[in-house]
C-alpha cells in the first residue's frame, strides 16, 4: 500500500485548509500566522513559502515579501510566479535594476512567458532610457496580449521620440479603433501629425483631445500655437 509523504499529509491537512481559507478571505494577519506554523512543520514547502510572501505583500511588508519569494525560489528555481511577484515588490520599492532582473528571468523560462512581465520589462527600460530594450519588451507584450493594445501606446511613444512618425501613427490608429474615447491617444496622434507637418490633422486631434478632456493644457497650448488663436 502506497503511503503519503509528510509533506503531502500536511498539504491536505485541516491546518492547510484553514490557512488557505484565511488567505482567500483576505484575513491577512490570521493567514500569516497560519503559514508560519505550516512552514515550521514543512520548511521545504515552496508553495507555503510563496503564500507567506503573498500575505506579507498584502500587508504592505514589501521587504519581508521579497525575502519569502526568494526563499520560495531557492526551493523551486523555476517558480515563475514567485519571480513575477518579487519583481512587482522590487518595482514598488524603487529597486528597478533588481526588479528588471526578476522579470527578465521569467521571460527566459520556457513555457512561463508572462505578458505582464514583458510590460514591466518595457516600462522599466523606458524609464531608465534603454529604448531598444523597452521596445523589445513592449513588442513581446503586443504579441502575447493583442486584445489589450496597451503596448501600442508605449511603442508609439518610443517611435515619436525617435521621429518614426509613420510607425507611431499606425500604432495609435490601431489603438483608437479599440478605444476611441482615450483623450491621451488623440493628443499623441496630434503630436505625430505636428512632427509630420500635417498641421490641419494635428489641429483636429488636439480639438478632439479637448473635447474629451477640456483640462488638457498641452493640447490647448499646441492648438493655440498652430492656429495663433487663443482657445476659450
Buried (B, 14 or more C-beta within 10 A) or exposed (E): EEEEEEEEEBBEBEBBEBBBEBBEEEBBEBBBBBBEEBBEBBEEBBBBBBBBBBBBBBBEBBEBBBBBBBBBBEBBEEBBBBBBBBBBBBBEBEBBEBBBBBBBBBBEBEEBBBBBBBBBBBBBBBEEEBBEBBBBBBBBBBEBBEEBBBBBBBBBBBBBEEEBBEBBBBBBBBBBEEEEEBBBBBBBBBBBBBBBEBBEBBBBBBBBBBEBBEEBEEBBEBBEEBEEEEBE
